[in-house]
Amino acid sequence: MACKITHRSLRDQQIRFANREAAERYAEIMGGGVENWVFTTVPSVVAEYGWGPYPERAPRTRQLEAVG
């Protein structure tokens, strides 16, 4: 499940991650420690929209004609 983190002192700063483990790693290494962030579980974009919020960026598939 996706995870959004919000900085405790900079309320406008929010970052979204694919999972909580990635969010915790970012907070620990780049964000000054997990104690500075509020962690919120959010629905996955892929689960909500299939390929994300931009369907035009979805992978394109093409059918190959059989040569015979």
N, C-alpha and C positions, 0 to 999 in steps of 0.2 A: 504494500500500500504506500502511496506517495506521502511525503511529509513536507510540511511548510514550516520554516523557522522564522521567528520575528525577534529582532534584537530588543532586549529589555529597555535600553536607554534611548535607542533610535527607533521609535515605533514605526517609522515609515519604511525601514529596511526589512524587507521580507524576501526570502529565497526559497524556492521550491526544489525538492529533490525526489528522485525516483523511489527512495526508501529511507527509513529512519537511520540506518547504518551510515549511509552517505552523508546525511544531514549532520549526524554526530561527529563524523570525521572532519567535515568542513568546519564545524563550530570549534572543535578542539584545535585544529591546526591553524586555521585562518581567522577565526572569529573570536579569539581570546578566551575560549573555554565554553563548555556546554552550560555553565551556570549563568552566562550572559544572554541566553536565548530561550524563547518559549517554543516548544515543539507542538505542532498540531498535525494530526492525521487528516489527510484530504483524499478524496476519490482520485484514482489514477486517471489521467487524461486519456490514456489508451483504452481503458475500460469504458469510459464515458463516451468517447467519440469514435472508437475503432482505430483510426490511425492518427488521432490527435485533432486539435482544433482547426487544422488547415488541410481539408480534404484534397485540395489541389496539390499538396506536397506528398500525398500518399504514393507509395511505390507503384509504378506502372508495370503491368504485366502485358505481355503480348503473346498472342497465339501464333505458333509456327505452323505453317501449312505442311502437311505430310508430302514428302517427295516420293513418288512411287511409280 
